[in-house]
């Protein structure tokens, strides 16, 4: 067996891994690469293999950096099955449609600029029809159900505790008279999540491919997260301010809604209007409600015995632009949750433009903001910041909290590794910026001195 590392190598974007064995070719993940524009266009449009020659795809979860290039793969001739959990299939269907819209808008923007230079227009990476075609090739499988994907390859999904439906991919392989187990971690959750179950331990592992997003750093303690949210939000509402929360549509939005619900029920927050203003967030929350099989025991019991954990009488979900625009006229205290989490696109930019200049308001970041994004600029203290090309003075209070991260930090990754059973012979460290991946590679060498540890570079291969 040979694996080609074709994405998310010493970076956290564009997950793509090609496995060759028994004369077959399998893909783990098919994510969008997001970086410098020229490099992104080249890597996303042109696969380093023939899509027609791929026998099957196995997908760990629905984040766009893991599934976002599947429509392009299918458009270029892949006709096989895309295996994932049921919840991943449902989330990916709405996220790929949303991604197609972004591709279309991005191509239109670039084409307009090129037209001024007398250059021809560019085509979007894929269309909504391509996304819909890809979704028709998805095959949903429950956790803990072994299923064959190719000759000599059986796959089992184990809960990864990262987002709804996220899975570790266990590959049991027969090749040339030998058997071994290859574990691809996918993205690993922190454990102790308010909504999801903990990552499941996997046994009898011979080879491991593991993420390292936060392999060299620690998150703030989760135990303090709800209290800190309550303190910051309550203080803002008491001075008649608004709380603006940039939030990723899948995972983070549902987490903060649940937290605000629990704080309100406990009497720690007043029942002010709360708005989730993002069509994708609204759709994703509906998918969450459809998959209680992914919930931990606490929230499952709450759902069955009390009420919808993602709904309350003072909470409004907004799809329509007209309703979103009415939020600009709000005079009373309110909480507005909107995508994107890095404030780079979507309706959140309008809410920032309307509220960042009021010192009574709070701009509250609950997720990671990549370098150079609007969110990162606000967090770094830049003042003013440009929104829609215009400067806006930053007078609102700014706060951030990383306790809601869906990725395990270095200590939680260590616990994840310690829970894996088996005689691990080789480990590949992927899905982490170079400093994080290298740091976690060193941690693994100390933890598993008997194993060969590789931090692969782009297009590097590893044989088993």
N, C-alpha and C positions, 0 to 999 in steps of 0.2 A: 504494500500500500504506500502511495505517495500523496502528500498533501502540498498544494501550492497556496501560499499565502498572498492573496491578490488584493487585499484591502484591510483597513483597520490594523495596519502594522506600524507600530510606533506612532500611531495617531488613533483617534476615536471615531473615525468616520469611514463610510464605504465598506462595511464588513462584506467579505467575499472570499470563500475558501473552496478550492477545487480538489476533490478527492478522486484519485485514480486507483482502481483495484479490480481484479478479475475481469479485465477488459472493459470496464465500465467507468463512467464519469458522473460523479455526484457533486452537487453544489451545496455547501452550507452557507446560507444567507445570500442575499443579493441586494445590498444596500446602496443608497446614493452616496457618492463621495462629495463632500462639501468643503471647499477650500478656495484657493485662487481660481478666478473664473476660467482662465484658459485651461489650466490643468483639470478642473472639474469637468468642463465640457468634453475634453478629450477622453478622460477615464470613464465617464458615464456613458458616452455614446459608443465607444469602441471596446468591446470585451477582448481580453487576451486569450480567447478560445472561441471556438465556433459554437454558438448557442444551440444549433441544430444537433450537436453531438453530445449534449447533456442528457442523461437518462432520467434524472429526478432532482428536485430541490427539496432540502429540509430547512425549515425556517424556525428560528427559536422564538421570535416575538415580533410585534408589529411596529416598532419604531422605524422611522423612515431610513435611518442609517443602517438598518438591517434588511428592510424589505422594499425600499423605495425605487429600486431599479428593475424590479420584476416585470413591470409592463414593457420596458424596453427589451428585456430578455425574451419575452414571449413574442413581441413584435418582430424580433429578428430570427424567429424560427423555433424556439423551444416549445415543444408540444406535450411535455411530460407532466407528471403530477407535482404539485407543490404541497408538501406535507407540513402540517402545523396543528396546534390545538384549535378547538372550536372557537374559543374566545379570540385567539390571534387572527383567525380567519375573519371574524366579524369586525374586529378593530381595523385590520388591514384594508378591508373593503372600503371603509369611509376615509381612511388616511390616504390611500392611493388615489381616490377620487379628488381629495383636497390637493394632493401633490400635483396631479395633472392640471388643476386650475392654476397653481403657482407656476408650473412650467409654461403654461399658455401666457400668463400675465408677464412673466419674466421675458419670454421671447418677444412679446409685443413691445415691451419697454426698450429692449436692446435694438430691435428692428427700427424703432422710431429714431433712435440716436444714429444708427447706421445710415438711414435714409438721408439725414442732413449732410452726411459725408459722401453721398452718392454710392453707397455700398448696398448690396442686396440684403433682403431680410434674412433672419435666421428662423429655423423651425424649432418648435418646442421639442423637448426630449421625447415626450410621448403625450398622447391625448387621453381624454376621459374614456373614449372607446377602447383604447389600449389597456387602460387600467381595469375596465370592466371585463375584458377578455382574460386578463391575468387572473382575476378573482375566480372566474369559472374553472380554472385549473387547480384551485385550492382543494385539498382533501383534509378534512378535520378529523383528528384522532384525540381521544381522551388521554389524560395523564395515566401512566402506569399500564398502558396497553401496548404490548410488543406487536410490531407489524413489519412485514418485509418491504423494503424499498428497492432492492436489486438483488441479483444473484449473490448469495453469501453475505448479505447485509440486512440485519434486523435492527430497527430503531425503537427506542422507548423514550417517551417524554417524561421527565421528572420536574416537579414544580421548582422554578428558580426564584420565586418571590420578588420579582423585579417590577413588572407591571401585570395587569390582568392578562392571563394566558401565557405569560412568559415561561419558557421551558429550558431546562438543561437537556441536551441531546445525547442520549446514550446509544452508541453504535456497537452492536455485537457482530463481529466480523469473522468469517471463515475464508481463509485464503491459503491456497497451496498446502492443504492438510493441517493447518494450524488455526487456532481460535484465539481471539483477544478482544478486549473491550476498550473502546476509545470514547472518552467523555469530552464533549464540547460544553463548556459551562454556560454559553450564552452570556447574558448580562445577569450578574448575581445581585439579588436584593440584600438588604441589611439584616433582615430578621426583625421580629418584634414589630412588624408593620401594623398600623391601625386597621387596615382593610385586608391585606393579603396574608397568605400562609408563609411560614418560614421556608427557605430553600431546603429541599429534601436531600439528605445524605445519599450518596451513591456508593455501591460496594463493588468489589472485584475489578477495580480500574487498573488497566495496564498502561494506558497513555492518556495524557490530559492536555487539553487546550483551554486556557483560562484567561478571562478578561482581567484588566488591571487599571481601570479608569481612575481609581483613587488608590493605587497600589503603594503610594508613598506618602499619604496624608490621612489625617483623622477628621471625621465630622464632629460637629458640636453634639453633645449628649442628647439623645432623643427624649430622655426623661424630662428635660426642661422645655421642650418645644411647645407644647400646648399652653403652658403657663406664659411663655414669652409672647406667643401669638395673642393671648388674652390681654396681657399687659399693654402691648403696643396698640392693638386695635381699640381697646377700651379708652386709653388716654386720648386717642384722636377723636373718637366719637364724643367724648365729654367736652371737647372744645369745639363742637359743631363742625368738625372736619370730615372729609371723605377719605376712605382707605382705598387706594388703587393697587391692585395686586396683579402684576404680570405673571402669567402662569401657563405652563405647557398644557395642552388640551388633554393629553392622555396621561393619567397617573397623578400629576401634581394638582390639577384642578379638582379631581375627586377627593384627594387627600385633604386639601384645604377646606372644601365644602363640608366634609365629614367633621373636621376639627371645629369649624365654626358652629356646626349643628350641636356638637357635644358641649361646647362652651355656653351656647345659648340655653340648652336644656338645664345646665348646671347653674344657671342664673349669673354667670360670670360675664355675659355680654347682653346688652339690651337688644330687643327685637327690632333692630333697624332694618330697612330694606337691603337685601343682598341681591346682586345681579351677576349672573354668569353670562357675559356678552361675547360669545364666540360660537358660530354654528358648529364647528368641529368639536368644541368642548361639549356642547349640548348633545350631539350625536354620540360622542364617546361615552358620556354619562349614561345614555340609554343602553348602550352595549354593556356597561358595567352592571346595570340592573338586571340584564338578561342572563348573567353568568354568576349566580351565587355559589356555584361549585368551586369557584376560585377564592372565596372569602374564608377568612379565619373563623374560628368558632364564635368569637365575641360578636363580630358584625353580622354573621349569619343568624345568630340568635336574636340580635336586635332587629334584623329585617323581618324575621318570622313572628316575633312576639310583640314588637312595638310599632315601628313605622319605617318608611323608606329612609335609609341613612343619607341619601343624597337629595332629600327634599324636605322642606318645611314651609310653613305658611308665609314667612317673610322672605322666601327665596324665589326669584324669578329667573328662568332661563330664556335667553333672547336669541332668536335666529334672524329676524328681519332687520334690515338696515334702518328703516324708519323708526323702529322701537329703540334701536341703539342710539340714534341721533337725539332722541328725547332725553337721554341721560345727561346731555350737555346742559339741560335746563334745571337739573336738580339743585335745590337750595338747601335741603336738609341733610343731616348726616346719612351716609350710605357706604356700602362696601361694593366695589366693582372689581370683578375678577375677569380678566380678558387675556386672550392670546395675542402675541406669542410671549413665551417666558423670558426671552432675551430682548423683547421690545423691538425686534427688527422688522416685523410685518404685522398685518392684521389690525384689528380695531383698537388694540391697546395704545397705539401711537396717538390716536385721536383723544383718548382719555388722558394721556400724559400731557398732550398739548393744552388741554382744557383745565388741568388741575395742578400741574407741577409748579405753577407760580404762586400758589396760595400757601402761606406758612402754617395754616391750620391743618393742611392735608398731610397724609402719609403715603409715600410710594414704597411699597413693601415687596421686596424680591424674595421668593422662596425657592429659587433654583439657580443653577449655574449659568453664568453669562460669559460666553466666549469673548476673547480679546477683540477689541474694535467694535463690538456691537453697541447699540444705543444703551442697553442695560449696563454694560461694563463701563461705559463713559459716565453714566449717572452715578454708579457705585464708586467710581474713582474720584468723584468730587468735581468733575468738570462743570464749569458754569460760565456762560450758558452752554446749552446743548442744542444741536440742530435736530429739529423734527420737521419732516416734510421740506427740508432745505431752508428752514427759517430758524433763527436763534430764539431760544426760550430760556428766560432766567429761571434757575432752580432755587425756589424759596421753600418748597415743601420739605418736610422731614424725610430722610431716606433711611431705610433699614433693610437688612437682609438676614436670612436664616437658612442655613444649609442642612438643618436636621431632617428635612423632608426628602432628602436625596434618595432616589431609588437604587443607587449603586452602593454596594458595600465599600467601606473604607479599608485601610490596610489591615487593621486589627480584625475586622469582620471577614475580610478575605482569608486571613490566617485561620480563623475558626472554620470557615468553609473548607479549606484544604485539610485541616485536622480531622474533619468529619468524614472525609473520603476514605474508603477502605480499599486496600489492594496493594500490590507491589508495583508502584508507578515507576516505569523505566525512562520515559521521556516526557518533558513538559514544554509546551509552547506558550509563551506569554504574549497575548494580543490585546487589542482594544484599549490602549492607553497611550497618552502622549509619551514621547520618548523617555522623559525623566521618570514618569510614573511606572512605565513598563520595565525600565532597567532597574529601578528601585525594588519592584516586586520580584523581578528575576533574582536579585541578590537575596531577598528574603526566602525565596523558594530553595535556593542552593543551600542555605543554612538549615532550612526545615527538612529538605529531602536530599541529603548529600549523596545518596545512592542513585539519584535520577540525573539524567542529562537535561539541562535547562537551556532553552533557546529563546531569545527575544528576536523573532524573525524580522528581517527587512522586507520591503516591498518586492514581490515576485520570488522570494526565497522559497526553497522546497525543503521538505523533511521526509525521510523514508522510515518505514516501520517494518 
